[in-house]
Amino acid sequence: MKYKHSDVIEYLLKIFNNLTEHKRFCQDFCRYAVINTIKSYIVDETLPQIPHCEDALLALENMLSRQQDSLRLFMLAGGIPLIEDLFVTGEEKLSDEGYKHVIAILHVLLSSDYVNHLLHGPIFEKIFDLYIENSCLNLKMLELINLLAKHEEFRCFIYENDLINDIVTMLKKEKTSYGTQYHLEVLSNLVKYKQIGYQLLDLEFLQFLKSVQPKLNLPIIRNMINDMHDYCLTLKFYETNRLDVHNKLDDRFYLIQEKLSEEAFANRNFTSSSKPVYVVSVRLMKLISEIDNSKTFVSSTHLIEDNAKGRRYLSTTSAISDQNLSLKALYQHSRIPENILYDRRVSFLTKDELYYNDYYLEHYILTLMRDLYFVDDAPKNLTEKIRLVAQYVAQKLSGIFINLKEEEKPRVFQEHICSLQQSMGMNIIPIGYLRMGDHCERALLFKVLCDNLCIPTTLCRDNEMYWNEVTYANYDEEEGSKGIIPGVYVVDLMNTVGKLMPLHSLEAYDYLSPKIK
C-alpha cells in the first residue's frame, strides 16, 4: 500500500476491503503501518472523497470491529481525535456513505476500553443534534446514547441540558414498534440513574407509559414505572396504595389521603383537598452522624432546644394557593438531593416555603433509638420492638381522646387539624406536629419510625383504611412460643396496641373494616 497513484490506491483499498471481511486476514494485517497508512488516505485531501475516502473508512471500520488489537494501534496512530473531528464537523464534508462509516467507527470506539477519550461535550452535542434533526440517523444516534448512558459525564450533560425531555418527545413521535421499543430501552437505562430519573417524575409521562403498555405488552415499561415510583414514594403510594419494606420513608414524603378528580389530576393540584396532606421530614443521616461522632446518646430534648431558634416553618403569614403548590412540584421535590431540590425551573415553589425540619419527629426517633438499642432492658426480638414502637405511637397520637366520648372524637380531631393548618397557612402538616390521630395518622407515623429504626414494615391503604404489615419469614423458637409463626401480620395501633394479628384472620378483618362515623 505504498503506492501514491490514485487509481492504484482505489483498487488496493477495494481488495483490502474484501479481505478485511474475514477475521483471519484482520489478525494477520493488524500492524501499526497498515493502520497508519489507511488513516493517511482518509486525511489526504488530494484523493477524491468517492471512492477513496469511503473505502478507507470502510477498511478501518472492518479492522477495528474485527480485531481488538487494532484499536490500540489506531489510538497510537492518533486516530481517535481524527474520528472525533470527522464526526463533529464531517457531516457536510463527507459523503453520506462515508459519514455512516464514521458513525460505525465511533460506535466501535464507544464500545471499547478507549471510550474515555471520547467523553467530550462536542461529541455529545453532535449526537443529540443528529438524533433530533436527522430522521435517517435517528436510531443510530439512539444506539450511541445507549452506549454512553453508563458514563457519568454523559449523564451530567443530559441532566444539565434537560435533554431527557427531548428523548421523551421523540418517543411520543415514533411510529414504528421497533423504534418505540428501542426508545423505551434507552429511557429505562437512563432512568436507573437518580439524577436523570428525577427529571422524568412527571404524571403526564407516567400516564403515557400506562397508555402504551397494553399495546406493546413489554415488561420494560412496568420496570420503568417501578423505578420511577421508587424515586418518588409519594407518587408510588398515591398510585399503588402500598409501600413495601424496602421503601424507606426518610425525608420529603407526602401522604395524600384523597384520590383526585380527573380535572385535578390533569392540573396536578391537591391543596384544595378537604383532608390534610401529611409530610415526613427528618434529617436521619445527620442524627445518626451526631450519635456516631459523640459515641454517646444525644439528648433529644437538648437537640430541640439547640435548634429552636433555627426552626424554619412553612409560611405562617400567608396561605399558599392551589396555583402556587402543585402535585408535580411535590413529586419533583420528594427525596431529591440538595442540588436538585431547589431547581430554578420550579419558580412557583420557593425554598422558604418548602424547607423545614420536623424536630418533633426527630425527637421521637432519638427517644426510640435509645429505648431500642441503648438501654440495658432493650427489647430482644422483633415482636417486642414492634410493640414498643406501637405503644409509643399510640401515646403520642392519643391526645385528649382518652377523656372523650366516641361521638366527640371526630369533632375534636377536626379542630386539631384546623388549628395546625391555620398556624402554618396551608393544609400540609408535618407528621410530628400531630397530637392525635386515627388509623391513617398512626399507620404513617409507625411506618416512619420503623423505617428509621431498622424495623421492617409496610404501609398499606384500602377503602380509606390504613394499616401496617410485618412479615416473619423464619421460625423463631422464642417467637413461636408466643404464637408467632412465619407469615404476614397486621399491627394493631388502635385497640390492643402492639398486638400482631394474622393478615387473613377475622380479627384483622374486623380491624381493617371501615367504621361508620
Beta strands, then each sheet from edge to edge (+ up, - down):
strand 1: 242-243
strand 2: 251-255
strand 3: 277-281
strand 4: 428-430
strand 5: 458-462
strand 6: 465-472
strand 7: 487-491
strand 8: 500-502
sheet 1: 1+ 5- 6+ 7- 8+
sheet 2: 2+ 3- 4-
end
